[in-house]
Amino acid sequence: MNKGNNCGEEQNACMIRFMKMKSLFYLLLVVWILLVNGVSGVDTDEVSVPMEEGDSVIFHTGVKTNQQENIKWYCNDTRIAQISGDFSDICTDVQCNEDTERFRDRLKLDHQTGSLTIMNIRTEDSGVYELKIIRSSDSSDRIFKVLVSGVSAAERDEVKRKSVMEGEPVTLDSGVMKNTNDSMMWYFNDVLIAEITGDQSQICADDQCKERFRDRLKLDHQTGSLTITHTTNIDAGQYKLQMMIINSSFSITRVKRFSVSVTGSGLSAGAVAGIVVGVLLVFAAALTAAVIYYHHHRRHTAVSQNEDDNL
């Protein structure tokens, strides 16, 4: 009888040990999952961002801030910007960290979305940028791996110069192939004259632009390059192309500048018209004189022959 009881007690003890081991196994499994995937409720995304020195970039959060959210931005583990849902805590660069001033007024934080803008980016700005969105229910992380290609100061500030004879076409080349979502805007002396947004394009939105160019602007929808046909001296000046490379997670703005000079006779259209009219008048006068001379000569010849016949 006692022996039977001992067997039952041993079975219970084994069962208890088995349950403890099973519980420990599940606990270790949960810890392993957390270590691999991060804290429960945290979603992590990673994006590569290739850029050129001098570009500007906007890192998008994809949210609109509210009372439930805190948004923090880090560069190589250093906090560079922060905004709370109730706007009680907002900072950028040196305001967030007194010991760093690396961006020097080149950061902008959108108070509606928490999106971060870095202007005039430099090679030393390359690195890992981390976005943390902290909510009461969950959190999400996004990693932006930024690589900035070096560009010389001369190349960055370069103004491509184009010289064309009056009346000939000139093409201002973007130097890229346009993607579907990219946006390109052309300016003449800081006035918008043409743009491509997605698959839509527009040339000369206002009357002043239409009057100046009079259907002489052509856009290449594959590259965004701009062609001016039948150039005149009023087309000379500064042109700027602003390209926006648009991604769901970021937008890069790149600027190219052109200087166009138009060479020719140097005469205005009125002066050219006056010269043409003058030439035509001279030609008409010469033709009239020739006709008069011809008729006068024929008449004189006829009289002379009549006199000879009478003799």
Secondary structure, 3 states (H helix, E strand, C coil): CHHHHHHHHHHHHHHHHHHHHHHHHHHHHHHHHHHHHCCCCEEEEEEEEEEECCCEEEECCCCCCCCCEEEEEEECCEEEEEEECCCCCEEEHHHCCCCCCCCCCCEEECCCCCCEEECCCCHHHCEEEEEEEEECCCEEEEEEEEEEECCCHHHHCCEEEEEEECCCCEEECCCCCCCCCCEEEEEECCEEEEEEECCEEEECCCHHHHHHHCCCEEECCCCCCEEECCCCHHHCEEEEEEEEEECCCEEEEEEEEEEEEEECCCCCHHHHHHHHHHHHHHHHHHHHHHHHHHHHHHHHHHHHHHHHHHC
